[in-house]
Amino acid sequence: MAISEPVVLTDRERGILEHALGLDRAGAAYRNHYTASCGSADMQVCLVLAGKGLLVEGSAQGGLVTFHVTDAGRAAVMR
C-alpha cells in the first residue's frame, strides 16, 4: 500500500470545502454541496478542486453549477 502525500489547500480552497460540508457553521458535516456562478472566481476555485479530485461537478442550471465533495475532499479538509 502506497502512502499518499497530504493534499495542500489554499485558504480559499479549504473554505469552499468546509462551506460545502457545512463545517463553517457546525462542528460536524451535515451537507454536501457548493453552488458557484459560471465565470465567477469561486467557479475557478471549484474547477481547481475538481481537478485535484476533491470536488465533482453536479447539476447546472441558470448559470449556476453545483459541486459535491468527494471522499478525498472530505478527508483533506478533516485533517
N, C-alpha and C positions, 0 to 999 in steps of 0.2 A: 504494500500500500504506500503510495507516494504522499508525502506531506505537502500540502498546498501552501503557497505563500499567502500571507494575510492581504486582504483587499485594502488598498489605500483609497480613502474617500476624502474629497474636499468637504468643507463645512456645508456648502450648498447641497452637495450630493447626499450627505448624511441627513441634512434637514428634510429633503424630499422623501427619503426612505422612511424616516421617523414619522413624518406627517402622514404618509400613505398608510402606515400601520396604526396611526393614532397615538404613537408614543409621545408626541409633543403635548398631548392633553391628558394622558392617563399613564399609569405605571405599567400597564400590560397592553399588548397589541389587541385591538378589538375590531379592526377593519383592514382592508387590503385594496386600496385604490388611490390613484392620484390622477386628477384631470388637468391637462395642460392645453392652452390655446395654441393652435397651429401658428408657427412662426415666432412664438414667444421665447424669451430666454429660458423659462422653465422647460419648454419643449426640447430645447437643445440639451439641457442637462439630462432630461429623461432619456433622450436618444443615446447619450453617452452611457448612462446607466444600463440601458438595454444592450448596448454593445459589450458591456462588461458582464452581461448575463445576470444582472441584479434586478432588472425590471423586464416585463414582457408587455408588448402593446396589446391593448384590448380593443374595445369598440371605438368608433369615430363617428361623430355626428355634429353638425352645425359648427364646424371649425374647432371642435374640441376633441381631444383624444384621451381616453382613459388607459392608464397603465396599472399593472399589478406587480407586486413584489414577489420575486421568486424565492425558493428556499435558500438559495445562495445569498440573495439580498437580505433576507431576514437574518441569516447567520452573520453577515457582515456588520449589520447595524446593532446586533445584540452583543457583540464582543465588548 
